[in-house]
Amino acid sequence: MALNKNGIFSVASLILTIIGIIIILLGVLKYTDYAIGFSFVGIGFICIGWAFSALKGRV
């Protein structure tokens, strides 16, 4: 399966969003003392995934 640049951006966006959600859930469910830090990092991953999603078709 050959991926073009839009497919690569789609896969990268999906992976970053999933990692961000996992990090947020990990902070909330397991490490409650550090939940704020985990949440900020998870939101950062989601924002980068959103930026990759916005780049589809433009680059």
ChimeraX commands (.cxc) that place a marker at each C-alpha (Angstrom):
marker #1 position 0.00,0.00,0.00 radius 0.5
marker #1 position 1.62,3.20,-1.16 radius 0.5
marker #1 position 0.79,6.29,0.85 radius 0.5
marker #1 position 0.87,9.73,-0.65 radius 0.5
marker #1 position 1.47,12.81,1.47 radius 0.5
marker #1 position -2.22,13.23,2.33 radius 0.5
marker #1 position -2.41,9.64,3.53 radius 0.5
marker #1 position 0.69,10.10,5.65 radius 0.5
marker #1 position -0.77,13.25,7.22 radius 0.5
marker #1 position -4.02,11.39,7.92 radius 0.5
marker #1 position -2.26,8.48,9.63 radius 0.5
marker #1 position 0.02,10.81,11.61 radius 0.5
marker #1 position -2.96,12.89,12.71 radius 0.5
marker #1 position -4.85,9.81,13.86 radius 0.5
marker #1 position -1.87,8.41,15.74 radius 0.5
marker #1 position -1.15,11.71,17.50 radius 0.5
marker #1 position -4.78,12.13,18.51 radius 0.5
marker #1 position -4.95,8.60,19.91 radius 0.5
marker #1 position -1.70,9.09,21.84 radius 0.5
marker #1 position -3.03,12.38,23.24 radius 0.5
marker #1 position -6.24,10.74,24.44 radius 0.5
marker #1 position -4.28,7.87,26.00 radius 0.5
marker #1 position -1.98,10.31,27.83 radius 0.5
marker #1 position -4.97,12.26,29.20 radius 0.5
marker #1 position -6.70,9.08,30.36 radius 0.5
marker #1 position -3.48,7.81,31.91 radius 0.5
marker #1 position -3.13,11.00,33.92 radius 0.5
marker #1 position -6.76,11.02,35.05 radius 0.5
marker #1 position -7.07,7.33,35.89 radius 0.5
marker #1 position -3.65,6.23,37.10 radius 0.5
marker #1 position -1.51,9.24,38.07 radius 0.5
marker #1 position -4.05,11.57,39.66 radius 0.5
marker #1 position -1.35,13.64,41.39 radius 0.5
marker #1 position 0.05,14.65,38.01 radius 0.5
marker #1 position -3.23,14.82,36.08 radius 0.5
marker #1 position -2.80,18.49,35.15 radius 0.5
marker #1 position 0.60,17.92,33.56 radius 0.5
marker #1 position -0.58,14.82,31.72 radius 0.5
marker #1 position -3.62,16.75,30.49 radius 0.5
marker #1 position -1.50,19.60,29.12 radius 0.5
marker #1 position 0.77,17.17,27.29 radius 0.5
marker #1 position -2.20,15.22,25.94 radius 0.5
marker #1 position -3.88,18.40,24.70 radius 0.5
marker #1 position -0.59,19.33,23.03 radius 0.5
marker #1 position -0.52,16.02,21.18 radius 0.5
marker #1 position -4.13,16.52,20.08 radius 0.5
marker #1 position -3.34,20.04,18.84 radius 0.5
marker #1 position -0.39,18.80,16.79 radius 0.5
marker #1 position -2.62,16.08,15.32 radius 0.5
marker #1 position -5.20,18.74,14.49 radius 0.5
marker #1 position -2.52,20.84,12.75 radius 0.5
marker #1 position -1.46,17.80,10.71 radius 0.5
marker #1 position -5.08,17.24,9.77 radius 0.5
marker #1 position -5.31,20.87,8.64 radius 0.5
marker #1 position -2.20,20.44,6.49 radius 0.5
marker #1 position -3.79,17.70,4.39 radius 0.5
marker #1 position -4.10,18.91,0.83 radius 0.5
marker #1 position -2.09,22.09,1.43 radius 0.5
marker #1 position 1.45,20.75,1.43 radius 0.5
marker link #1:1,2 radius 0.2
marker link #1:2,3 radius 0.2
marker link #1:3,4 radius 0.2
marker link #1:4,5 radius 0.2
marker link #1:5,6 radius 0.2
marker link #1:6,7 radius 0.2
marker link #1:7,8 radius 0.2
marker link #1:8,9 radius 0.2
marker link #1:9,10 radius 0.2
marker link #1:10,11 radius 0.2
marker link #1:11,12 radius 0.2
marker link #1:12,13 radius 0.2
marker link #1:13,14 radius 0.2
marker link #1:14,15 radius 0.2
marker link #1:15,16 radius 0.2
marker link #1:16,17 radius 0.2
marker link #1:17,18 radius 0.2
marker link #1:18,19 radius 0.2
marker link #1:19,20 radius 0.2
marker link #1:20,21 radius 0.2
marker link #1:21,22 radius 0.2
marker link #1:22,23 radius 0.2
marker link #1:23,24 radius 0.2
marker link #1:24,25 radius 0.2
marker link #1:25,26 radius 0.2
marker link #1:26,27 radius 0.2
marker link #1:27,28 radius 0.2
marker link #1:28,29 radius 0.2
marker link #1:29,30 radius 0.2
marker link #1:30,31 radius 0.2
marker link #1:31,32 radius 0.2
marker link #1:32,33 radius 0.2
marker link #1:33,34 radius 0.2
marker link #1:34,35 radius 0.2
marker link #1:35,36 radius 0.2
marker link #1:36,37 radius 0.2
marker link #1:37,38 radius 0.2
marker link #1:38,39 radius 0.2
marker link #1:39,40 radius 0.2
marker link #1:40,41 radius 0.2
marker link #1:41,42 radius 0.2
marker link #1:42,43 radius 0.2
marker link #1:43,44 radius 0.2
marker link #1:44,45 radius 0.2
marker link #1:45,46 radius 0.2
marker link #1:46,47 radius 0.2
marker link #1:47,48 radius 0.2
marker link #1:48,49 radius 0.2
marker link #1:49,50 radius 0.2
marker link #1:50,51 radius 0.2
marker link #1:51,52 radius 0.2
marker link #1:52,53 radius 0.2
marker link #1:53,54 radius 0.2
marker link #1:54,55 radius 0.2
marker link #1:55,56 radius 0.2
marker link #1:56,57 radius 0.2
marker link #1:57,58 radius 0.2
marker link #1:58,59 radius 0.2
view
